[in-house]
Amino acid sequence: MITILGPTASGKTPLAAALAAALPQVDGHIGAEIISADSRQVYRRMDIGTGKDLEDYKLPIANSQKPIAVPYHLIDICEPGTKYNLFQYQQDFFDAYEAIQGRGAVPILCGGTGLYIEAVLKGYHLSPVPQNPELRARLEGRSLEELTEMLVTLKAQNGSNMHNKTDVDSCQRAIRAIEIETYNLENPVPRRELPPVPSLIIGVDIDRDERRAKITRRLKARLDEGMIDEVRGLLAEGIPADDLIYYGLEYKFVTEYITGRLTYDEMFQRLEIAIHQFAKRQMTWFRGMERRGFTIHWIDALQPMDVKVRQILDLRSSAK
């Protein structure tokens, strides 16, 4: 397997698609398939806000009006309003991974959700955790500070660590994290064993100033392309505003704009800052992966596409 990771706006998906097309074909078809490692692109009709950019999976062919479609997986697999989690991702990843290998193709894992990537590469041992209505009722109304303190205590009892702050960036996420830790503490059940997955890991490294400029350009483009209407449509379907806020930055701030909590300018400024901070946290996670023993081969995002693809192919050849 080949893994392509990097912060938001680094150009991971176009690179993964170009690489897939450059690998040897299998029975006359593209010899690689992409498995998304994005925690939000699993949701249907959440397209602009999650940055699916499905056109990136289509590549032009010389002397043909019809582009090559690179097969992709784990995008548009569940409904908005549901809570997809890491355990489900592991199961879905392995189903896709084994199917791709069964077709003789190369799996390319591509995305920016570091926890999802590390979970499948390292083979985290996880168990499904059901919702606990009684616990949720007891925690209702607690402040984020109180919930964070409870979570830290539970993790210490379970021997797990607070790897990052995503579990406590909202009360809803903190309550779910407490629910998981409480379940694991009270139910030490056998967990499904999933093996580590060997992979050549490619990191797409983008200059900080260029990344910031690209994030700003992309945010403006997504707002122009209808991101606000996308969120309005989800609210009109009956998805509660609090549920949309759960899905992260774009949905949080755009929902707050639609519901009148923020002006347009406030929404844009806060969202822009939050995305910059998110990209920084992604890089912190990836550097942490290196400290935890992963070898990441970093390539410059600003190089021409054919140069980047050739670098990856050379690394793959030397690793064999």
KAFEN-V237954 format. One record per run of one state. SS is the DSSP state (H for helix, E for strand, L for the rest). FROM is the first residue (numbers start at 0). TO is the last residue. Records with the same first field share a line. If there is no record, write none. Layout:
# KAFEN-V237954
SS=FROM-TO  FROM-TO
This chain:
# KAFEN-V237954
L=0-0  6-10  22-24  26-27  29-30  36-41  43-52  59-66  69-70  73-76  78-84  102-104  111-112  122-131  139-142  158-164  168-169  186-198  205-206  224-225  236-239  246-247  258-262  291-294  300-303  319-319
E=1-5  25-25  28-28  31-35  42-42  57-58  67-68  71-72  77-77  105-110  199-204  295-299
H=11-21  53-56  85-101  113-121  132-138  143-157  165-167  170-185  207-223  226-235  240-245  248-257  263-290  304-318
